[in-house]
């Protein structure tokens, strides 16, 4: 058992999608590459097993379920004991997978006349307006008038609206960057909009900041958190306690915004 304990790898990779528990069967859709399954608690969990030249057992919960990587020489019985030991973590991640997948589906934007999309945390109604020149926001009525014919296709509507959203993103982000840079006593050399797949923002030691343009969908408090977070890296290029103290100095309640950001999902393609 000591050898097995040494093999266990406390894999802390974040799930990309989630899953809800409740059914007696596996709490995730069947992994298309799964070759094995076993019961963990009340759930029958299918998993993909990969043998490799490694010294530890690794567990990854992703969009398609559970993947286990194990040394080639390790007996299957030891792998199953390791799965039982990690069962609480595995089931928790699978539950998170399903819930996030449902949130992603619910947040999917439809590119059509009359559809809704989030802008600064509040819904806007898309309205195709053939007589309109360009895109015009009616803030009082929460309507985004898009100068396209009523028969415009989804791709044309999406490209037109996203171009407008990116322009608005820069217009909103720049003054917030200036505000927090002054508050933190740092110099931002450049702001770039990002379309990264895995992060909302990034900072470089040369003073460059990247912010994902899709942040424009979220409430101003969430935008402020990401801006303050990235600018704080110009003082602390890490996530140490000192870094979080820097963030807290300008956003005392940053934990609340950070928690909300983790719950947000925008699917617009």
C-alpha positions as CSV (number, residue, x, y, z in Angstrom):
1,X,0.0,0.0,0.0
2,X,2.9,2.3,0.6
3,X,4.1,1.8,-3.0
4,X,0.6,2.6,-4.2
5,X,0.4,5.7,-2.1
6,X,3.6,6.9,-3.6
7,X,2.2,6.3,-7.1
8,X,-0.9,8.4,-6.6
9,X,-0.6,11.8,-8.2
10,X,-2.9,14.5,-6.8
11,X,-3.7,15.8,-10.2
12,X,-5.2,19.4,-9.8
13,X,-6.0,20.0,-13.4
14,X,-9.2,22.0,-13.7
15,X,-12.2,20.5,-15.5
16,X,-13.2,22.1,-18.8
17,X,-16.8,21.0,-18.5
18,X,-19.0,19.6,-15.8
19,X,-21.5,16.9,-14.9
20,X,-24.3,16.4,-12.4
21,X,-24.5,13.4,-10.0
22,X,-27.8,11.8,-9.2
23,X,-28.2,8.9,-11.6
24,X,-27.0,5.5,-10.5
25,X,-25.1,5.1,-13.7
26,X,-22.0,7.1,-14.7
27,X,-22.4,10.8,-14.0
28,X,-20.8,11.7,-17.3
29,X,-21.5,10.7,-21.0
30,X,-19.6,7.6,-22.0
31,X,-16.1,8.4,-22.9
32,X,-15.8,7.3,-26.6
33,X,-12.3,6.0,-25.8
34,X,-13.2,4.3,-22.6
35,X,-12.1,0.7,-22.4
36,X,-12.9,0.0,-18.7
37,X,-15.4,0.8,-16.1
38,X,-15.8,0.3,-12.4
39,X,-18.1,1.3,-9.6
40,X,-17.1,4.3,-7.5
41,X,-19.5,4.8,-4.7
42,X,-23.0,4.7,-6.2
43,X,-21.8,5.4,-9.7
44,X,-20.5,3.1,-12.5
45,X,-17.7,5.2,-14.1
46,X,-16.2,4.4,-17.5
47,X,-12.7,5.5,-18.0
48,X,-9.9,5.5,-20.6
49,X,-6.7,3.8,-19.4
50,X,-3.4,4.8,-21.0
51,X,-0.2,2.9,-20.2
52,X,3.0,4.9,-20.5
53,X,6.6,5.1,-19.3
54,X,5.8,7.0,-16.1
55,X,6.3,6.5,-12.4
56,X,3.0,7.6,-11.0
57,X,-0.7,7.3,-11.7
58,X,-2.4,10.4,-13.1
59,X,-6.1,11.2,-13.2
60,X,-7.6,13.8,-15.5
61,X,-11.3,14.7,-15.7
62,X,-12.1,16.4,-19.0
63,X,-15.0,17.1,-21.3
64,X,-15.3,13.4,-22.2
65,X,-14.9,12.0,-18.8
66,X,-12.1,10.3,-16.8
67,X,-8.7,9.4,-18.2
68,X,-6.2,7.4,-16.2
69,X,-2.5,7.2,-17.0
70,X,-0.5,4.5,-15.3
71,X,2.9,2.9,-15.5
72,X,3.1,-0.1,-17.9
73,X,4.3,-2.4,-15.2
74,X,1.5,-1.6,-12.6
75,X,-1.1,-4.4,-12.0
76,X,-4.7,-3.5,-12.8
77,X,-5.7,-4.3,-9.2
78,X,-3.4,-1.5,-8.0
79,X,-4.9,0.9,-10.5
80,X,-8.4,0.1,-9.3
81,X,-7.4,0.6,-5.7
82,X,-6.0,4.0,-6.6
83,X,-9.3,4.8,-8.3
84,X,-11.1,3.9,-5.1
85,X,-8.8,6.1,-3.1
86,X,-9.4,9.1,-5.4
87,X,-13.1,8.4,-5.9
88,X,-14.3,11.5,-4.0
89,X,-12.1,13.8,-6.1
90,X,-13.1,12.0,-9.3
91,X,-16.8,12.1,-8.7
92,X,-16.7,15.7,-7.6
93,X,-14.9,16.7,-10.8
94,X,-17.4,14.6,-12.9
95,X,-20.3,16.4,-11.2
96,X,-18.6,19.8,-11.9
97,X,-18.2,18.7,-15.6
98,X,-22.0,18.2,-16.1
99,X,-23.0,21.4,-14.4
100,X,-20.6,23.5,-16.5
101,X,-21.7,21.8,-19.7
102,X,-25.3,22.7,-19.0
103,X,-24.3,26.3,-18.2
104,X,-22.3,26.5,-21.5
105,X,-25.3,25.2,-23.4
106,X,-27.7,27.7,-21.7
107,X,-25.3,30.5,-22.5
108,X,-25.0,29.8,-26.2
109,X,-25.8,32.9,-28.2
110,X,-28.1,32.5,-31.2
111,X,-27.4,34.9,-34.1
112,X,-30.8,35.8,-35.3
113,X,-33.3,38.6,-35.2
114,X,-34.9,38.9,-31.8
115,X,-32.3,36.8,-30.0
116,X,-30.6,37.9,-26.7
117,X,-27.0,38.4,-25.9
118,X,-25.3,39.6,-22.7
119,X,-23.5,43.0,-22.7
120,X,-21.9,44.3,-19.5
121,X,-23.9,41.7,-17.5
122,X,-27.3,42.6,-18.9
123,X,-29.2,41.2,-21.9
124,X,-29.5,43.0,-25.2
125,X,-32.1,42.1,-27.8
126,X,-30.8,41.8,-31.3
127,X,-32.9,43.7,-33.9
128,X,-32.1,43.5,-37.6
129,X,-32.7,47.0,-39.0
130,X,-32.2,47.2,-42.8
131,X,-32.5,51.0,-42.7
132,X,-29.8,51.3,-40.0
133,X,-26.3,52.2,-40.9
134,X,-23.9,50.0,-38.9
135,X,-24.7,49.0,-35.3
136,X,-26.5,51.2,-32.9
137,X,-27.2,50.5,-29.2
138,X,-30.4,51.8,-27.6
139,X,-29.4,51.6,-24.0
140,X,-32.8,52.8,-22.7
141,X,-34.7,49.9,-24.5
142,X,-31.7,47.5,-24.3
143,X,-31.9,46.9,-28.0
144,X,-29.0,46.5,-30.4
145,X,-30.0,47.6,-33.8
146,X,-27.9,45.9,-36.5
147,X,-27.9,47.3,-40.0
148,X,-28.5,44.1,-41.9
149,X,-31.3,42.8,-44.0
150,X,-34.0,40.6,-42.3
151,X,-32.7,37.6,-44.3
152,X,-29.1,37.9,-43.1
153,X,-27.5,34.6,-42.2
154,X,-26.2,33.6,-38.8
155,X,-22.5,34.0,-39.8
156,X,-23.1,37.6,-41.2
157,X,-25.0,38.6,-38.0
158,X,-22.3,37.1,-35.8
159,X,-19.4,38.7,-37.5
160,X,-21.1,42.1,-37.6
161,X,-22.1,42.0,-33.9
162,X,-18.8,40.6,-32.7
163,X,-16.9,43.4,-34.5
164,X,-19.0,45.9,-32.6
165,X,-18.5,44.1,-29.3
166,X,-14.7,44.1,-29.8
167,X,-14.8,47.9,-30.5
168,X,-16.9,48.3,-27.3
169,X,-14.5,46.1,-25.4
170,X,-11.5,48.3,-26.1
171,X,-13.5,51.5,-25.3
172,X,-14.6,50.0,-21.9
173,X,-11.3,48.3,-21.0
174,X,-8.9,51.2,-21.6
175,X,-10.3,53.6,-18.9
176,X,-10.5,50.7,-16.4
177,X,-6.9,49.9,-17.1
178,X,-5.9,53.5,-16.6
179,X,-7.8,53.7,-13.4
180,X,-6.3,50.5,-11.8
181,X,-2.8,51.2,-13.2
182,X,-2.8,54.6,-11.4
183,X,-4.2,53.0,-8.2
184,X,-1.5,50.3,-8.2
185,X,1.3,52.6,-9.3
186,X,2.2,50.6,-12.4
187,X,2.7,51.5,-16.0
188,X,0.8,49.7,-18.7
189,X,2.7,50.0,-22.0
190,X,0.1,48.4,-24.2
191,X,-3.4,46.9,-24.1
192,X,-4.3,44.1,-26.6
193,X,-7.5,42.3,-27.1
194,X,-7.2,38.5,-26.9
195,X,-9.2,35.5,-28.2
196,X,-7.3,33.0,-26.1
197,X,-9.0,29.6,-25.5
198,X,-7.9,29.1,-21.9
199,X,-7.5,32.5,-20.2
200,X,-9.4,35.8,-19.7
201,X,-6.2,37.9,-19.4
202,X,-2.4,37.9,-19.2
203,X,0.4,40.2,-18.4
204,X,4.0,40.5,-19.6
205,X,6.9,41.9,-17.6
206,X,7.3,44.6,-20.3
207,X,4.0,46.1,-19.3
208,X,1.8,44.6,-22.0
209,X,-1.7,43.5,-21.0
210,X,-4.0,41.2,-22.9
211,X,-7.7,41.0,-22.1
212,X,-10.2,38.6,-23.7
213,X,-12.7,40.7,-25.7
214,X,-15.5,38.5,-24.5
215,X,-15.2,40.0,-21.1
216,X,-17.5,42.7,-22.5
217,X,-20.3,40.2,-22.0
218,X,-19.8,40.3,-18.2
219,X,-20.7,42.7,-15.4
220,X,-18.4,45.7,-14.8
221,X,-17.3,44.2,-11.4
222,X,-16.0,41.1,-13.2
223,X,-14.2,43.2,-15.8
224,X,-12.6,45.2,-13.0
225,X,-11.4,42.0,-11.3
226,X,-9.7,40.7,-14.4
227,X,-8.1,44.2,-15.1
228,X,-6.9,44.5,-11.6
229,X,-5.6,41.0,-11.5
230,X,-3.5,41.4,-14.7
231,X,-2.2,44.8,-13.7
232,X,-1.3,43.4,-10.2
233,X,1.1,41.1,-12.1
234,X,3.2,44.1,-13.1
235,X,4.1,44.2,-9.4
236,X,4.0,40.5,-8.6
237,X,4.5,38.0,-11.5
238,X,3.1,35.1,-9.5
239,X,0.1,34.1,-7.5
240,X,1.7,34.3,-4.1
241,X,0.0,35.7,-1.0
242,X,1.7,39.0,-1.8
243,X,0.1,39.0,-5.2
244,X,-3.4,38.6,-3.8
245,X,-2.6,41.3,-1.2
246,X,-1.9,43.7,-4.2
247,X,-5.2,42.8,-5.8
248,X,-7.0,43.2,-2.5
249,X,-5.5,46.7,-2.1
250,X,-7.6,48.0,-5.0
251,X,-10.5,45.4,-4.9
252,X,-11.2,44.4,-1.3
253,X,-14.0,42.0,-2.3
254,X,-12.2,40.5,-5.3
255,X,-13.0,36.9,-4.2
256,X,-16.7,37.5,-5.0
257,X,-16.0,38.7,-8.6
258,X,-13.5,35.8,-9.0
259,X,-16.1,33.3,-8.0
260,X,-18.7,34.8,-10.4
261,X,-16.2,34.7,-13.2
262,X,-15.6,31.0,-12.6
263,X,-19.3,30.4,-13.1
264,X,-19.6,32.4,-16.3
265,X,-19.9,30.8,-19.7
266,X,-20.2,32.5,-23.1
267,X,-20.5,30.4,-26.3
268,X,-20.9,32.6,-29.3
269,X,-19.8,30.5,-32.3
